[in-house]
């Protein structure tokens, strides 16, 4: 006999609304308050370029002079050997990524949100030199996408940004 009751599905939206849940893209939600209003710091490396590109896709591109917020990001990536054969050849690498961010008000300069996100990706080095370089480039692109998603998720979850 199942203890599942369909009435709980009907009550779920009421329970979520009672706890203060607000959709991110609803009017007044963090997503609608940030979209197109965040100027991301200029990139200075290939990794930071990829990160900024992904952040601008999710937050919308903003003119630096007309933005309400400034997002400063510093990114670092470390490549490490992950699988080494008995003949001392590395056949797999991991890339550990870290991004520190701070969202500031363009008017006052006050920090509204800040934090650090980390993650890693891996790629194979068992093929030719060309395929290994392509795999590394793809892995860095995937890593910067993951870090951008984590930053945006943390910004959207910040209750101080929804008004």
QUIRAFEN-V654400 format. One record per residue. RES is the residue in three letters. SS is DSSP state (H for helix, E for strand, L for the rest). PHI is phi in degrees with one decimal (NA if undefined). PSI is psi in whole degrees, 0 to 359 (NA if undefined). Layout:
BEGIN
res=<RES RES>
ss=<SS SS>
phi=<PHI PHI>
psi=<PSI PSI>
END
This chain:
BEGIN
res=<UNK UNK UNK UNK UNK UNK UNK UNK UNK UNK UNK UNK UNK UNK UNK UNK UNK UNK UNK UNK UNK UNK UNK UNK UNK UNK UNK UNK UNK UNK UNK UNK UNK UNK UNK UNK UNK UNK UNK UNK UNK UNK UNK UNK UNK UNK UNK UNK UNK UNK UNK UNK UNK UNK UNK UNK UNK UNK UNK UNK UNK UNK UNK UNK UNK UNK UNK UNK UNK UNK UNK UNK UNK UNK UNK UNK UNK UNK UNK UNK UNK UNK UNK UNK UNK UNK UNK UNK UNK UNK UNK UNK UNK UNK UNK UNK UNK UNK UNK UNK UNK UNK UNK UNK UNK UNK UNK UNK UNK UNK UNK UNK UNK UNK UNK UNK UNK UNK UNK UNK UNK UNK UNK UNK UNK UNK UNK UNK UNK UNK UNK UNK UNK UNK UNK UNK UNK UNK UNK UNK UNK UNK UNK UNK UNK UNK UNK UNK UNK UNK UNK UNK UNK UNK UNK UNK UNK UNK UNK UNK UNK UNK UNK>
ss=<L L L L L L H H H H H H H H H H H H L L L L L L L L L L L H H H H H L L L E E E L L L L L H H H H H H H H H H H H H H L L L L H H H L L E E E E E E E E E E E E E E E E L L L L L E E E E E E E E E E E E E E E E L L L L L E E E E E E E E E E E E E E L L L L H H H H H H H H H H H H H H H H H H H H H H H H H H H H L L H H H L L>
phi=<NA -91.3 -95.0 -73.0 -124.4 -67.2 -65.2 -65.2 -65.3 -72.4 -86.1 -57.3 -60.2 -68.1 -66.4 -66.7 -65.2 -69.7 -87.6 93.3 -61.8 -138.2 -59.1 -62.6 -95.9 -71.8 -56.0 88.2 -78.7 -61.6 -63.5 -74.3 -74.0 -96.2 -61.6 77.7 -119.1 -114.6 -95.4 -89.0 -58.1 -67.2 -75.2 -129.4 -137.9 -62.8 -62.3 -68.6 -61.6 -63.3 -65.5 -62.5 -59.3 -67.8 -64.3 -67.6 -66.5 -86.9 -99.3 83.0 -80.5 -125.1 -69.7 -57.9 -77.1 -103.8 -89.2 -89.0 -133.2 -118.9 -111.4 -95.8 -129.6 -123.7 -121.2 -139.9 -138.5 -121.5 -93.6 -131.9 -70.9 -115.5 -133.2 -121.6 -78.5 -60.6 -91.0 66.6 -106.3 -87.3 -110.3 -150.3 -124.4 -118.4 -120.0 -92.3 -115.2 -143.9 -133.4 -100.1 -135.6 -147.5 -100.7 -119.8 -71.5 -69.9 -75.4 -101.8 80.2 -70.9 -76.9 -95.9 -157.3 -154.8 172.0 -134.4 -121.5 -138.2 -168.3 -145.9 -135.9 -134.8 -149.1 -91.9 -120.2 -85.0 -90.5 -74.1 -61.2 -63.7 -68.7 -65.2 -65.4 -65.6 -64.9 -65.8 -62.3 -64.3 -64.0 -64.5 -63.2 -62.5 -63.8 -68.4 -66.1 -63.3 -64.6 -63.1 -61.2 -66.4 -62.9 -63.0 -61.3 -67.5 -66.7 -66.3 -82.5 -74.0 -67.7 -73.6 -94.0 -95.4 -123.4>
psi=<135 141 6 133 125 340 334 328 326 329 345 312 325 321 320 318 326 334 5 10 136 129 141 318 10 158 127 356 165 323 315 333 332 333 122 6 8 122 118 142 149 137 152 359 170 318 315 328 314 320 313 319 315 321 318 330 324 326 352 143 137 143 135 320 336 14 153 336 152 129 111 128 138 126 145 148 134 125 131 144 135 331 118 131 167 338 15 36 134 124 353 140 153 150 116 124 148 136 124 134 155 129 123 151 133 332 307 340 3 138 120 331 144 161 186 136 144 152 179 158 167 158 159 144 26 346 205 172 319 315 326 317 321 320 321 317 317 320 318 321 316 319 316 330 316 314 320 318 319 319 311 320 317 324 317 330 353 116 339 347 348 128 NA>
END
